[in-house]
Amino acid sequence: MSLHEFDALTQRMQLAFDYAANLGQYTEAAKVLYQMNDQLPDDLQLSLEELENESAVRLFISKYQPQIKSAIVEYRQRLMNF
């Protein structure tokens, strides 16, 4: 995947995440985080825990969103060096 393709994909996913979170649809926002994680190479993917109930969704998002953003930045740097 090229840097341009990755940027376009992550931008669409970030918009979907922001939209869901802003509407209070935290379960949908968490699903987008899972999808973002799946787009990363295996060595950068996080081992995301399964959501067992909806009360844990906001904690899940606050825990994993910064980590996924960091992994995306790292992968972008890799793509820029190719």
Secondary structure in CASP SS format (residue, H / E / C, confidence):
PFRMAT SS
TARGET T0000
AUTHOR 0000-0000-0000
METHOD secondary structure of the structure
MODEL  1
M C 1.00
S C 1.00
L H 1.00
H H 1.00
E H 1.00
F H 1.00
D H 1.00
A H 1.00
L H 1.00
T H 1.00
Q H 1.00
R H 1.00
M H 1.00
Q H 1.00
L H 1.00
A H 1.00
F H 1.00
D H 1.00
Y H 1.00
A H 1.00
A H 1.00
N H 1.00
L C 1.00
G C 1.00
Q C 1.00
Y H 1.00
T H 1.00
E H 1.00
A H 1.00
A H 1.00
K H 1.00
V H 1.00
L H 1.00
Y H 1.00
Q H 1.00
M H 1.00
N H 1.00
D H 1.00
Q C 1.00
L C 1.00
P C 1.00
D C 1.00
D C 1.00
L C 1.00
Q C 1.00
L C 1.00
S C 1.00
L C 1.00
E C 1.00
E C 1.00
L C 1.00
E C 1.00
N C 1.00
E H 1.00
S H 1.00
A H 1.00
V H 1.00
R H 1.00
L H 1.00
F H 1.00
I H 1.00
S H 1.00
K H 1.00
Y H 1.00
Q H 1.00
P H 1.00
Q H 1.00
I H 1.00
K H 1.00
S H 1.00
A H 1.00
I H 1.00
V H 1.00
E H 1.00
Y H 1.00
R H 1.00
Q H 1.00
R H 1.00
L H 1.00
M H 1.00
N C 1.00
F C 1.00
END
